[in-house]
Amino acid sequence: MKRAATVVALTVMIGIVGSGAADAQHGAAHAGAEAVPHHALVQTYEKALEQNLAEGRGFGMAFAADQNGYPGPLHVLELKDRLKLTADQEARMQAMLAAMFAESRPKSARLLESEAKLRQLFTRGQADEAAVRTAVAEVEKIRAEVRLVHLLTHLKTREVLSEEQRRLYHDARWGEHGSMRAPGPQGGHGSMK
């Protein structure tokens, strides 16, 4: 249910942003009655991000991996029938997913807490350069930890799948919109095992 709400929120945001961009491109000088202020879009994004992080998910933090032949266990499991996972592969994906969530959820909770502390500096009128620099450094340090959990899990996941399964995964997840490089020794299709 939470995932569906996140998908709906993101779909609405994309639609609104897309229509706003079209208005801007066509020289619309004023916002129509249906226009949503930019800050409202950002708030919608922030809420979806917070919800996603609270669940231990990455909210795009591993797109660099996922789009380039390094799938994540959650989406592999969602596509298990299409990928024809073996029982062993499925068990390994479940174990990786559980390990990822066990590590990402507490780190994500810390990230959300650090973001709240940063926001509170401003809401309480206590923001000054030193406090803001310290708070931002903490946020970004924890964000890097969360992102690494997801990216490193994608590295491990890739090794469990065959080349054909990775190709099927990429096609299912990204189709023509993915950015897998041309075959070659360093990545993309050419490096898949």
GUVO-883839 format. One record per residue (C-alpha): residue in one letter; x, y, z; residue number from 1. Coordinates in steps of 0.1 Angstrom, whole numbers. Layout:
<rs>
r; x; y; z; k
A; X; Y; Z; NUM
...
</rs>
This chain:
<rs>
r; x; y; z; k
M; 0; 0; 0; 1
K; 28; 25; 9; 2
R; 46; 16; -23; 3
A; 14; 23; -43; 4
A; 11; 57; -26; 5
T; 47; 66; -34; 6
V; 42; 56; -71; 7
V; 10; 77; -73; 8
A; 28; 107; -57; 9
L; 57; 104; -81; 10
T; 34; 99; -111; 11
V; 14; 130; -102; 12
M; 46; 150; -97; 13
I; 60; 139; -131; 14
G; 28; 148; -148; 15
I; 27; 182; -131; 16
V; 63; 190; -138; 17
G; 59; 178; -174; 18
S; 29; 201; -179; 19
G; 47; 230; -162; 20
A; 77; 225; -185; 21
A; 54; 224; -215; 22
D; 38; 257; -204; 23
A; 72; 273; -199; 24
Q; 84; 260; -233; 25
H; 53; 275; -250; 26
G; 57; 308; -234; 27
A; 29; 307; -208; 28
A; 32; 340; -190; 29
H; 10; 330; -160; 30
A; 0; 299; -141; 31
G; -34; 285; -148; 32
A; -59; 276; -121; 33
E; -46; 240; -121; 34
A; -9; 249; -118; 35
V; 8; 236; -87; 36
P; 35; 259; -72; 37
H; 70; 245; -75; 38
H; 75; 244; -38; 39
A; 44; 221; -35; 40
L; 61; 197; -59; 41
V; 92; 197; -38; 42
Q; 72; 190; -7; 43
T; 54; 161; -24; 44
Y; 88; 147; -34; 45
E; 102; 152; 1; 46
K; 73; 133; 17; 47
A; 77; 104; -8; 48
L; 114; 104; -1; 49
E; 109; 103; 36; 50
Q; 84; 75; 34; 51
N; 106; 55; 11; 52
L; 137; 60; 33; 53
A; 117; 50; 64; 54
E; 110; 17; 47; 55
G; 148; 12; 41; 56
R; 145; 17; 4; 57
G; 169; 38; -17; 58
F; 145; 61; -36; 59
G; 168; 63; -66; 60
M; 201; 62; -47; 61
A; 212; 32; -67; 62
F; 200; 43; -102; 63
A; 236; 45; -114; 64
A; 239; 8; -107; 65
D; 204; -3; -116; 66
Q; 204; 14; -150; 67
N; 238; -1; -160; 68
G; 234; -38; -154; 69
Y; 236; -40; -116; 70
P; 201; -49; -104; 71
G; 189; -47; -68; 72
P; 174; -76; -49; 73
L; 140; -61; -43; 74
H; 132; -56; -80; 75
V; 148; -89; -89; 76
L; 124; -106; -66; 77
E; 95; -85; -80; 78
L; 105; -99; -115; 79
K; 114; -134; -103; 80
D; 90; -152; -126; 81
R; 101; -132; -157; 82
L; 138; -138; -147; 83
K; 131; -175; -140; 84
L; 151; -174; -108; 85
T; 161; -207; -94; 86
A; 152; -216; -58; 87
D; 188; -209; -48; 88
Q; 188; -175; -65; 89
E; 155; -166; -49; 90
A; 168; -176; -15; 91
R; 200; -156; -20; 92
M; 180; -125; -31; 93
Q; 157; -128; 0; 94
A; 188; -130; 22; 95
M; 205; -100; 5; 96
L; 173; -80; 7; 97
A; 169; -88; 44; 98
A; 205; -79; 50; 99
M; 202; -46; 31; 100
F; 171; -36; 50; 101
A; 187; -45; 83; 102
E; 215; -21; 75; 103
S; 196; 6; 56; 104
R; 167; 11; 79; 105
P; 186; 23; 110; 106
K; 209; 44; 87; 107
S; 179; 58; 69; 108
A; 163; 67; 103; 109
R; 195; 85; 112; 110
L; 194; 104; 79; 111
L; 158; 114; 85; 112
E; 167; 126; 120; 113
S; 196; 146; 107; 114
E; 174; 162; 80; 115
A; 149; 171; 108; 116
K; 177; 187; 129; 117
L; 188; 208; 99; 118
R; 152; 219; 93; 119
Q; 148; 227; 130; 120
L; 177; 251; 129; 121
F; 157; 273; 106; 122
T; 122; 268; 121; 123
R; 136; 277; 156; 124
G; 155; 307; 142; 125
Q; 188; 292; 153; 126
A; 205; 290; 119; 127
D; 239; 305; 116; 128
E; 267; 296; 92; 129
A; 286; 273; 117; 130
A; 254; 254; 127; 131
V; 243; 250; 91; 132
R; 277; 238; 79; 133
T; 278; 212; 108; 134
A; 242; 200; 101; 135
V; 247; 197; 64; 136
A; 280; 178; 68; 137
E; 262; 153; 91; 138
V; 232; 149; 67; 139
E; 256; 142; 37; 140
K; 278; 119; 57; 141
I; 248; 97; 66; 142
R; 233; 100; 31; 143
A; 265; 86; 18; 144
E; 263; 57; 42; 145
V; 227; 49; 31; 146
R; 236; 52; -5; 147
L; 265; 28; -1; 148
V; 243; 2; 15; 149
H; 222; 2; -16; 150
L; 249; 4; -42; 151
L; 270; -23; -26; 152
T; 239; -46; -25; 153
H; 235; -40; -62; 154
L; 271; -52; -67; 155
K; 264; -84; -48; 156
T; 231; -90; -66; 157
R; 246; -88; -100; 158
E; 269; -117; -93; 159
V; 240; -140; -85; 160
L; 223; -135; -119; 161
S; 232; -148; -153; 162
E; 239; -125; -183; 163
E; 205; -134; -197; 164
Q; 187; -127; -164; 165
R; 204; -93; -162; 166
R; 194; -85; -198; 167
L; 158; -95; -190; 168
Y; 159; -74; -158; 169
H; 172; -43; -176; 170
D; 146; -46; -204; 171
A; 118; -50; -178; 172
R; 129; -22; -156; 173
W; 143; 3; -181; 174
G; 135; -7; -216; 175
E; 148; 19; -240; 176
H; 151; 44; -212; 177
G; 180; 27; -194; 178
S; 216; 38; -199; 179
M; 234; 5; -202; 180
R; 266; 11; -222; 181
A; 274; -6; -254; 182
P; 291; -40; -251; 183
G; 327; -37; -238; 184
P; 351; -50; -211; 185
Q; 342; -23; -185; 186
G; 304; -26; -183; 187
G; 271; -28; -199; 188
H; 261; -59; -218; 189
G; 296; -68; -227; 190
S; 307; -74; -191; 191
M; 277; -94; -180; 192
K; 285; -129; -168; 193
</rs>
